[in-house]
Amino acid sequence: MTSPLILVTGATGYIASRLIPRLLDMGYRVRALARDPRRLQARNWSNKIDNIQADVTTPSTLAQALDGVDSAYYFIHNMSYGHGYTVLEPNSARYFAKAAEQAGVKHIIYLGGLADPEGYIAPHMRSRIETGNALREGKVPVTEFRAGVIVGSGSISFEMIRFMTELFPIVPGPLWMKNRSQPIAIQNVIDYLVAALENKSGQSQVLEIGGPDIMTYKDLMLRYANICGLNRRMLLLPGIPVWFMAFGVGLMTPVPYPIAYALIDGLSADSIVKYPEALKAFPEVELINFDAATNDALEKTHPRYIERVWDSRENFGSLSGRNSDGADSLQTSEVWLTLKHEGCFIDHREMKIPVAPKAVFQAIAHIVSKHNWQTEIKEDVCILVCDQDQHFGNLWIEWRVGRTGREAFPIGGSPTYLTQTVFFSPHGLPGFLYWIFLYPFHWMKFRGLIRGITAQSENS
């Protein structure tokens, strides 16, 4: 018997990236909806799913995406659009609900925001609630989960907390940091989302979900600091404008300004579970406390766990070049980028080298031996160097030979594609200062490393 086909919208987002592997492990067939499916090619599960290009703001694209779908997850957020997203989100949900009804979809599962709709809440949270209402205007049964802060490596709210707490010995904040929060582990969010597929107890309900701990946002950040062994204090000040805080968050963390503005504005009210029906509907979900969820997220600050979003960036340069006569060029070329992601500063470079992969491996081995670095080899295409400095942070250097994140190339062919990715996980303020102020020297060092490998391999 063929397993049900599950559609996951917002497939390039954080929640989808954690849910899709779980669905595949359970034997479901998965179709991933994204505006640009190419951004999924770097995921290690991309060849196990059906990728489809569609946009919920364009109803004509939805019929094909929903064809044959049993149940659909709705993870669409439009905060990055800036002004106007509060109108766009509910309208998009209506388009989706109507298309799902016409396609014969049996169930829609939606993840929204946790807030009291009867009180004052920020536009971002109000939009999340209105999106759920819009989905329920259709005839397809909707299970809506409402969650607050999600604790997990890569979660936008968690990354904002992580970077701000790590960076500032005295963390500034508005008075509403005294409002209460009920954070939930990403593992439990996925548990609930998966349980809703097979356990119909929560169907057609709005279910508030949270972890076992209730604390103020201030205490949440201080508790994170304590787990990390950091001595932190909070300085709560009246009258700090949201735009000013969002600017600082956008500058210091991986969270872009428009999203930071919406999230910070959302702190202006409590975000706690008032109606615990989810625990009754899904007793199989065992809640994880904040400390355990945070420790798990910190353990995943390692290259083997980090989602490689740079391998699918739309504007990241191509390594293919051409000579003036139109023939393919085999001359060495280099592209690079830097970003902040999942608790790390990342410097990523790609080179195209007109030699066989064996020569590149030999060059890497020579450099590793020269520096007396420890290495870890995976699948014959990845060498990882770990250099731990207890004063500033952990540094990892990774090389991949024979492929990039977007394409696969035969190891025996020519040219060879070499990628070098440096991960630096800072330890508190000294680590941030070490990276930021010395980055010009790091840049030259990392550029010299990959160019040294290239020169060594070409001369071998």
N, C-alpha and C positions, 0 to 999 in steps of 0.2 A: 504494500500500500504506500502510495506517495505521501510524503510528509507535507503538512500545510506550508503554504508560501506566506512568509511574513515580510511586510514592507517596513523599512526603517527610514523615516525622513530625517533630514538634517544629518546625513550620514558622515559628513566631515567633522561633526562636532564631538565634544568630549563624551557625552553620555552614550552616543551611538558607538563610539570607538570601544567602549567597555561592554556594551550590550551585545553587539554583533558576534564576537567570539563565543560568548556564553550560549547564544542561540544555535550557533553552528555545532558546538559541543553537544547540545541536546538533540541534534538531528534535524533541526528545522531547515528548510530552504529559505534563504534570505535574499531579498532584493533591496538594494540601497539606492535611495533617491538623493541626488545632489545636483546643484546648478552646474557644477563642473566635476564630473566623475573622475577626471584625470587626477584630481587631488587625492584620490583613494588608492592610486596605484602603488604607493610605497608601503601600504599596510600589508602585513604578512598574511592576511586573510582575503586580500582583494581578488585572488583567483578562485576563491571558493564561493563567491556570491555573484548575483546578477546586478551589475551596475547600470543605472539608467539615469539619463539626464532629464530633469524636469524642474519646474519652478512653481511653488504654490501660489505665487502672485500672478501666474499666467495659467488660467484654468484649462486652456486647450492642451497643455502639456501633461495633464494628470491622468487622462483616460488610459493611456498605454502603461503608465507607471502602476496603476491600480488593477490592471487586468489580471484576473486569476488569483488575486490576493485574498487570503483568509482573514488575517488581522493586520492592523497597521499601527505603528508607533508614530506619534506626532511630536517631534522635537524641534520645531521651527521657532527660532528667535530672531528678531530683526533689530535689536538694540544698536548694532553697528551702523544702521542707516541714519542715526541721528534723529533730528526733529521729524515727526510724522510717523514714527514706528508704532505709536499707540493706536493709530487708525489702521495702518497696514496689517498689523498682526491679526486682529479679529476678522478683517475682511478676507485675509488669506485662509483662515480657519474655515470660514463659510464656504469658500470655493472648494476646499478639500473635503469637507463633510458632504457636500452635494455630489462631488465626483465619486466619493467612496460609496454613497448610497446607490448611484447609478451603476457602479461596478459590482455591486452585490457583496461588498465587504461586510463581514459579520461583527467586527469589533474594532474600536479605536481606543488606543491607550495613550494618554497624554500626561506629560510631566510639566506641572506649572509651579507657581511660587506659593510659599506658605505665608499667609497674612490674614488678618481679620477683615473681611470685606465690609463689615458693618462700621468699622472705624476709619480714621484717616490713614491712608496708605499712599505711598509714592506712585507716580504714574507708571513706573516699570511694573510694580506689583499689581496695580489695577489692570494693566494690559494683560498680564498673565491670567488673571481671573476672567477677564472678558473673553480671552481666547478660548478658555474652556467652555464658557457659556455659548460661544459661537459654534463650537463643535457639536454641542448638544442640541442645536437648532435642527440638525438633520435627524434622520430616522435610524442611523446606525448607533447601537449602544456604545456609550463612552465611559471608560473608567479613567477618572482624573486623579492623579496623585499630586499633592502639593508639598513641596520640600523647601527648606530654608538653606542654610549653609551646608554644602556637600563637602565632606572631608575626603580628599583623595588627590594624589599627585596628578596635576593637570587640570583640576577643577578651578574655574576662574576665581570663585570666592576664596578657595583655599590658597591659591597662588598669591592673591592680594594680601591675605593675612601673613603668609610665609615671608614674602619679600619685605613688607613693611616692618614686621617684628624683627626679622634678622638685621635690617639696616639700621634702625634707630634705637640707641640705648634708652632714650626717653621718647616714647611713641606719642605724637600729638594726635588729638582726636576731638570731635565735638561732644557736647554734653549727652547727646543721644546714644553714645556708646554704652550708657547705662541700661539701655533697652535689652530685653531678654531674647536669647536665641536658643534653638534646640537643634544643634548640628547633627547630621546623619552621615554615616560612613557610605562611601560610594558602593561598597559591596552590598549594603542593605538596600540602597536605591535599586540596584540591578536585581536583587532578590525579589523585591516587590514587583518590578516591571515584568520579570519572568513569571512569577507566580500568577499574575493576572491573566496570562495566556491560558492556563489550564484550570485554575480555580475560579469559577464564575461567581464566587460569593461577593466580590466587590464590583461586579458589572453594573453599570449605570449609576455608580456612586461617586461622590467626591470624597477622597480619603486623604487626610492629613498624615504625613509621615515625618518622624524625627527619631533621633537616637534616645538613649536612656538618660542623657545629661541635659539639664537646663542651666544656662549661665548667661551672664551679660556679655555683650560683645567685648567689653573691656577684659573681663575675666577669661574669655575665650583666647584672646591674644596673649595674656599673661600665662595661661596654662600651656599654650604652644611654646612660649619661651622657656618655661620650666622644663618641659620635656626635652628641649634642645640644649639645656644646660646654660641658657642665657639669662643674665641678670637684667631684667627690663622693668621699666616703670611707665605708667600712663599719665599723660598730662592732658586733662580734659578742659577745653576752653570754650566759652560761649561765643557765638557769632562767627564761627569759621564757615565761610561760604562753601557750598557743595562744589562749585566749579573750581575753587582753589585746591580743595582736597583731591578732586578728580585729576587735576593737572599734575599734582605731585605723584599720584598713583600711576598715571600714564607714563610719567617720566622714569619712575623707579622700578616699576614692575612690568610683567608681560601683558598687563591688562590695558587695552587701548582706552583713550580718553572717553569716547561716547559710552562704552560699556562701564567704565569705572564710575562715570557720573550717575548712571542709572542704578548701579549696585549700591553706591554710597548713599544716594537719596533713599534707597530702600531700607536703610538702617534706622530711619526715623520712626519706626514702630516695632513693637514686639513681633517676633516670628517664632511662635511656639504652637504645639499641638493642643487644641482645645477639645477636639473630639477624636478619641483614640480608636475609632471603628476599624482602622486598618489592622490593628493587632488582633481584633476578633475575626476579621475576614480572612486574614492570612497568618494563622498561628504558626505556620512552618518557618516564618522569618525570625531568626534569632538576632536580636539587636546587638550591635558592637558599640562599646563605649568610646568616648572621644579620645582617650589616651591611646587605646589600642588602634583606632583608625589612624591617628596621627603617626604613631610609630610605624605602621604599615606604609603610609605615604612617604615617610622619610627613608625607609628601606628601599623604596622604589626610585629614589634619586640616584640612579645608576644607569649607564648607557644601555644595559640589557633590557631595561623596562621602558625607557623614555620613548614616547611617540615621536617619530621622525617627520615632523611637519615640514621641515625644510626640504625634504625630498619631493614635495608636491606643491611647492610655492609657485603660483601662477607666473610671477614676474622674474623668477630665478633664471639666470642666463643659461643658454645652451652651450654645450661643448663642441658642437659641430661647426667647422669653419670651412671657408672656400677660398681658393686662390682667385686671382683676377681672371684667369682663363676659364673659371667655372668648375675646375676639377676639385675633388675632395682634398682638403688640406690635412696633412698629418703633422703639421707643426704643433709644438707644444702650446696649449692654451690653458687659461686658468680663469675660473669664476669663484667668487666667495661671498659669504654673507655672515652677519653676526646677529644674534637674537638672544632674548631671555626666555627660558622655557622650562617648566617643571623643576624649578629650584636651581637651575643652572644658567650660567652664561655660556653661550655656545658660539664657537668660531668654526665655520664649515667651508671647505675648499674642494674644488674638483679640478682635476687635470686630465688632459688627453695626451698620451705619450706614445710615440711611434715605435714602440718596442714590444716584445713578447712579455706576457705577465710574469714568466719565470724570472726574467731579469729584474722586474720591479720587486718581486718578493726577495730576491737576493740583496737588493739595495736597502730594503727595509730591515732585513736581518742584520746588515752591516751597521746601520745607524743604531739599532736597538742594542747590539753588542757593544758598540762604542760608548754608549751612555750607561751600559749595565742595567738596562730597564727590564722589568719583568713583563712577560707577554702572555696573552691568552689567544689561542687560534681557534676559530669556529668555521666550519664548513669550507676550509681552505681559501676563504676569501676575506677573512677579517682578522686583523691583528690588533689587540688592545693593550695599551700600556697604562699602568696605574701608578701615579706618583702622589702619594699622600703626604700632605703637610699639615700637621696638627695645629699650626698657628693660623693659617689663612684659609684652608679648605682642601677639598679633594680635587685632583686634576686627573682626567683621563684623556688619552689620545687614541683615536681609533682610525685605522686605515682599512679601506675595502678596495680590493683589486679585481678588475674584470667587469664591474657593473656600477651603475649609479642607482639612485633611488627610483628613477623613473623608467629606466630601461634595463634589459638584461642582455649581456653580450657573451658570446662563446669565449671561454677562457683561452682557447688555443688561437683565437683570431688576433688581428691587429687593426687598429691601434688598441692600446690598453687604456682603460679608464680607471683612474686612481682618485679615491675620495679620502680626505683627511678631516676628521671632526674632533674638535677639542671641547671637552666638557669641563667646566669649573664650577663646583658647588661651594660657595663661600661659607665660612664659619663666622657669622656675625659681622659687625661693622669693619673690623680689620680686613676680612676677606673681600668685602665690597670695595674698600679703598685700594687694596692690593690690585684688584682687577681693573678698576676704573682708571686710576691715575697712572698705572703702569701699562695700560693697554697698548699704547704705541710701541712699546718694547715687545710685548707679547705678540703683537701683529707681525713685527719683523721676524721674531723667532719662529712663529708658526709658518709664515710664508717661506722662511729659509729652510724649514724642515721639509716641506713638500717639494720645494725646488731642489733641495739637496738629494732627495730620493730620485727625482726626475733625472738630474745630472748623472748620478751614480749609475742608474739603470741604462741610460743612453751610452755611457762610456764603457759598460761591461762587455 
